[in-house]
Amino acid sequence: MTVKYSELKKRLNIEIKKPEQSELASLTHYLQSNTEEARGYFENSTLDYLEDYSAEVAEPWFQGLLPIKWDIPFPPPEDPKFTFIDLFAGIGGFRLGLQKLGGKCVFSSEWNHYAQKTYEANFGEVPFGDITKIDESEIPNHDILVGGFPCQPFSIAGVSKKNSLGKDHGFLDETQGTLFFDIVRIIKEKRPKAFLLENVKNLVSHDKGNTFRVISNSIDKLNYTFYPMVLDGKYFVPQHRERIIMVGFDKKRFKGEEQFEFPKMPQNPPKVIEDILEKSVDPKYTLSDKLWNYLQRYAAKHKAAGNGFGFGLVNFDGISRTLSARYYKDGSEILIPQEGKNPRRLTPRECARLQGYPEKFKIPVSDTQAYKQFGNSVVTPLMQEVGKQIIKTIFEYDLTPAS
Ligand SMILES: C[S@@+](CC[C@H](N)C(=O)[O-])C[C@H]1O[C@@H](n2cnc3c(N)ncnc32)[C@H](O)[C@@H]1O
């Protein structure tokens, strides 16, 4: 006998509402847990939540935790090869890639309710909320920590000044107010075998390189190796999207001897813009005369001043500019020319394709939210390739006989 997730969802009222509902996060994490140990992390709050559902708790499916039939697009792997946690999870761009590699997500955190909704519709799990409020000891053990942390500016003036004076400063100095340091405290406590972080390319040059130096120093202090590299998603999808990818391995475990290499980029991009366009598109995506005139005037003004290149009309046989989280505003960075009409913006489904999301990925939110979510996300096949190299490195090291 099995029980369907969609039935449980109805019976247990798994409905994401504001304000934050960490009990739903606990419950869905509990249902996804495949070991006693992992379940232990979520048991108490799950039982609290289920107090109102005493009949459910007494039911045989719950007592024996019968296998759940995951009638969702991206169920957890049945026979996991490794575990990971998904921080700043957004809509699960990393999770898609790592699950495909046989990874089991044991914890996710994302505080935006609309993103949580998309995440749950696809993975059957409600992420926990604000990571700054989650104690690191409440997070299950895992092999890989994954996170595309927000590219929020680092207020490190004080720290960098101390650095430049060669003065020592406490780790705590650096932990003020930045989400990167939530990643640091979790790595410090849980010591995953490896981490995979992602951010905008400019992180490297931000504040004259100081921000990146603080990151690199913090990783060093954690006693992890550090492999940063800027990679472009254009080798996997028809979109120019450069991101800094940061990978590291626990020196306590690998002694700095692991053999990690970033993936080789395929030479020919498999797709061009035309390949990701929908056949029939609602006229609502066509720019109004007002907006189109405005964008043209704006571009002309900036061209005359010698800067910027305004809107981005795509070539059907080329690739697009980078999709951003502000695409919902005017769509100006990626516009599709139309014969005899004003250009149009991409549909949310086309944005999903531009980030390499499979067709079965559900989009249960408004267009505005969907644009923000895909603009914030990652080129999933690229992250999968990086993930593959991390797994390979870990497995190969474990198989190497000790000398
Ligand atoms: C750059 S996006 C990452 C997107 C993700 N990699 C994906 O594939 O969709 C950063 C995410 O961090 C979330 N976030 C920001 N601050 C947070 C916090 N304190 N706790 C949890 N999530 C947070 C944002 O809502 C946003 O979705």
The ligand as a MOL file (V3000), in Angstrom:
LIG
                    3D

  0  0  0     0  0            999 V3000
M  V30 BEGIN CTAB
M  V30 COUNTS 27 29 0 0 0
M  V30 BEGIN ATOM
M  V30 1 C 19.8590 34.5980 -5.9710 0
M  V30 2 S 18.4170 33.8540 -5.3250 0 CHG=1
M  V30 3 C 18.8300 32.1380 -5.4380 0
M  V30 4 C 17.9780 31.4030 -6.4420 0
M  V30 5 C 18.2010 29.9030 -6.5140 0
M  V30 6 N 19.5890 29.5530 -6.6900 0
M  V30 7 C 17.3680 29.2770 -7.6180 0
M  V30 8 O 17.8670 28.4310 -8.3350 0
M  V30 9 O 16.1950 29.6330 -7.7670 0 CHG=-1
M  V30 10 C 18.5830 34.1790 -3.6150 0
M  V30 11 C 17.3810 33.7040 -2.7910 0
M  V30 12 O 17.6620 33.8880 -1.4150 0
M  V30 13 C 16.4220 34.1740 -0.7550 0
M  V30 14 N 16.7500 34.7780 0.5520 0
M  V30 15 C 17.2360 36.0150 0.7920 0
M  V30 16 N 17.4410 36.2040 2.1130 0
M  V30 17 C 17.0630 35.0510 2.7320 0
M  V30 18 C 17.0430 34.6390 4.0970 0
M  V30 19 N 17.4340 35.4490 5.0770 0
M  V30 20 N 16.6180 33.3830 4.3620 0
M  V30 21 C 16.2170 32.5480 3.3770 0
M  V30 22 N 16.2050 32.9040 2.0530 0
M  V30 23 C 16.6230 34.1380 1.7380 0
M  V30 24 C 15.7290 35.1060 -1.7130 0
M  V30 25 O 14.3320 35.1340 -1.4860 0
M  V30 26 C 16.1140 34.5050 -3.0740 0
M  V30 27 O 15.1190 33.6230 -3.5450 0
M  V30 END ATOM
M  V30 BEGIN BOND
M  V30 1 1 1 2
M  V30 2 1 2 3
M  V30 3 1 2 10
M  V30 4 1 3 4
M  V30 5 1 4 5
M  V30 6 1 5 6
M  V30 7 1 5 7
M  V30 8 2 7 8
M  V30 9 1 7 9
M  V30 10 1 10 11
M  V30 11 1 11 12
M  V30 12 1 11 26
M  V30 13 1 12 13
M  V30 14 1 13 14
M  V30 15 1 13 24
M  V30 16 1 14 15
M  V30 17 1 14 23
M  V30 18 2 15 16
M  V30 19 1 16 17
M  V30 20 1 17 18
M  V30 21 2 17 23
M  V30 22 1 18 19
M  V30 23 2 18 20
M  V30 24 1 20 21
M  V30 25 2 21 22
M  V30 26 1 22 23
M  V30 27 1 24 25
M  V30 28 1 24 26
M  V30 29 1 26 27
M  V30 END BOND
M  V30 END CTAB
M  END
